Amino acid sequence: MDQSLIDVLNRINAIERELSELKLKLATMSTDPEKVEDAVRSYLALREEVSRKWKGDPTVLDEFRKSRGHGY
């Protein structure tokens, strides 16, 4: 398998693990507005970090769609 493809798959797996962790955190939170705001801030920080580190083609969105089988 091409090394660049392996790198992309590794990045996708890391992102999916982080998203799963966030989903678990969100599932355990109450509807306390302060906790919800903290969760949103955590998600946005994660999204910003992924976007900052991910450079060039394919885009994060392209790879996410591809991994989910959205017409690729």
C-alpha positions as CSV (number, residue, x, y, z in Angstrom):
1,M,0.0,0.0,0.0
2,D,1.3,3.5,-0.8
3,Q,2.8,5.3,2.2
4,S,0.8,8.4,1.6
5,L,-2.4,6.4,1.6
6,I,-1.3,4.8,4.9
7,D,-0.6,8.2,6.3
8,V,-4.1,9.4,5.3
9,L,-5.7,6.3,6.8
10,N,-3.8,6.8,10.1
11,R,-4.9,10.5,10.3
12,I,-8.6,9.4,9.7
13,N,-8.3,6.8,12.4
14,A,-6.9,9.3,14.8
15,I,-9.7,11.8,14.1
16,E,-12.3,9.1,14.4
17,R,-10.9,8.0,17.8
18,E,-10.9,11.6,19.0
19,L,-14.5,12.1,17.8
20,S,-15.6,8.9,19.6
21,E,-14.0,10.2,22.8
22,L,-15.9,13.5,22.4
23,K,-19.2,11.6,21.8
24,L,-18.7,9.6,25.0
25,K,-18.0,12.8,26.9
26,L,-21.1,14.5,25.4
27,A,-23.3,11.5,26.2
28,T,-22.3,11.6,29.9
29,M,-23.0,15.3,30.2
30,S,-26.2,16.7,31.6
31,T,-28.1,19.5,30.0
32,D,-26.4,22.0,32.3
33,P,-25.7,25.0,30.0
34,E,-22.3,25.5,31.4
35,K,-21.3,21.9,30.6
36,V,-22.8,22.1,27.2
37,E,-20.8,25.2,26.5
38,D,-17.6,23.4,27.7
39,A,-18.4,20.5,25.3
40,V,-18.9,22.9,22.4
41,R,-15.6,24.7,23.2
42,S,-13.8,21.3,23.3
43,Y,-15.3,20.2,20.0
44,L,-14.3,23.5,18.3
45,A,-10.8,23.3,19.7
46,L,-10.5,19.8,18.3
47,R,-11.8,20.8,15.0
48,E,-9.4,23.8,14.9
49,E,-6.5,21.5,15.7
50,V,-7.3,19.0,13.0
51,S,-7.8,21.7,10.5
52,R,-4.5,23.4,11.5
53,K,-2.5,20.1,11.2
54,W,-4.2,18.8,8.0
55,K,-2.5,20.3,5.0
56,G,-3.1,19.9,1.3
57,D,-5.2,17.5,-0.7
58,P,-7.3,15.5,0.0
59,T,-9.3,17.7,2.4
60,V,-10.5,16.4,5.7
61,L,-14.1,16.6,4.4
62,D,-13.1,14.6,1.3
63,E,-11.5,11.9,3.4
64,F,-14.4,11.8,5.8
65,R,-16.9,11.4,3.0
66,K,-14.7,8.8,1.3
67,S,-14.4,6.8,4.6
68,R,-18.2,6.8,4.9
69,G,-18.8,5.8,1.3
70,H,-20.5,9.0,0.2
71,G,-20.2,8.5,-3.6
72,Y,-16.5,7.8,-3.8
